[in-house]
C-alpha cells in the first residue's frame, strides 16, 4: 500500500451510530430529501474544481441529491455571495447551491456544524463529501482526494 492509499484509508470514515436524526435533517429543505444526499463544500478556484461536473452528473440520478456549499474557508472562492448561484448556473451546474458561507462557524452554518459533529470529521480541504444515506440512517464522510466513483463504491450505491 503506497502513501496515497494509506492517507485515503485513514481519511475515509463511516460513523457507526444512527446519525440522521431530526436535528440534522431539519437543516436540509424537505424538497431536497432523497435516499442519498451528498453535501459538498465547493470553491471555484480549487484545483479539484473539475469534480463539480461529476457531482452535477450524480445529481441527475433519481435517488441522489447533491447540495453544494460555496465556501472561502480555504481561500479559493473569490466569487461574492450575491453572484455565487448565478456563477454556478452559468457553468451549467444544476444541483442545489447554498449561499456562500463558512463551513466552520456553528452559528452561521448549522448544517455543517451538525455534519462535523455527527461524523466527527472536519473537511481538510474543498470537495470534502458528506453522504447522508437515509436508507440505512447513516452518515459517511469522505476525504477530498476520493473520486465520486470511489465514494459510490465505498458507500455501496449502485
Secondary structure, DSSP 8 states (H G I E B T S, - for coil): --HHHHHHHHH-EE--S----HHHHTTS-GGG--SEEEEEEE-TTSTTTTHHHHHHHHHTSTTEEEEEEE--TTS---S-GGGHHHHHHHTT--SEE-----SS-TTT-HHHHHHHHHHT---SSTT-EEEEETTTTEEEEE-TTS-HHHHHHHTT--
